[in-house]
């Protein structure tokens, strides 16, 4: 799958981009522009030209978890979201290797795992579930991550926001915390509220689709426990 990849570094040796990121993004943009010709595009490999969030805007991550894609050939995802005036309408997260597409949003009032409607996950406490955390932030104990880890039943570090979000949306984890760019959280922000999950910045403020930050998505009980720890 990856033997002929051209791999480049962006900001560091751990921040990679391949020609497939760029090619996949170009194909996605072409299709979305056919659907909504006047819509804006905010994408990981195309970040210029967005001055505000007015109107319809697609937010795209063509390959989330590029390091996983290059080194493991699994645990990477494609994420697409549709926003209107800064508010999420639809979200799509596709776990390519497992052929799992989680999609839906406020625009239709439901979330699906492929063709099966997803029911709201149980509102589980932090100490009764697994939590996804950023590995570097856990090592540095940012926002008391080590205390969060100790209270939970265990930590998972997957290297892909999309895969982590799918696990939270399907009720396999009580939450996920990491520093995310807009294209990392935009689809999750469209899906999580429909399933009675909370997705906000770690300071308990609403996310802005044009701003990066440390993002927490979790069951409401786990969310409250985590906010009390980091406050």
C-alpha angles and dihedrals in degrees: 000000000000105000093105098038121132104217122193132181118237112183098347143351088274094052105074137176128187134195087254090061089056096040094047091048092051091051093047092049091050092053095044092049088054089055096045110014095183096048124114123238126220110179137162094245094036111048105148129097100037108120099161142000097246119134127003117336134177117213114202138188104181094193117008109194099029092170089056090048092052099041105027107018089223141071096052129117147191114235128193130170135180119215133183120201089343095308123113119246106165137008134192127189116179121193095202102195094047092040091231118149116187109191144155135078145177089312090072100017094233141080124216137199097214099307098339119094113238116230121217110279116243112273094245126180121244091249091056100053150043121270128206114221138176107260097219092046091049092052091049091044092232112181090002091294091161091058090049089051093049093051094048123074089247146326131250123198108190105162095230127086090201094056091044091050092051090054092051093045091051092048095248093120130030092221154334132224128188143128103271138186118224093262089053095058106022097091092042090052089056093049108035100066091052087060093047092255125134123234117180141129115284090255088063095253126130117268120250115216090221097050134074122218147133104300129198122197117178149129110289093253094048090044092056092048092050094047089052090053097048096039 
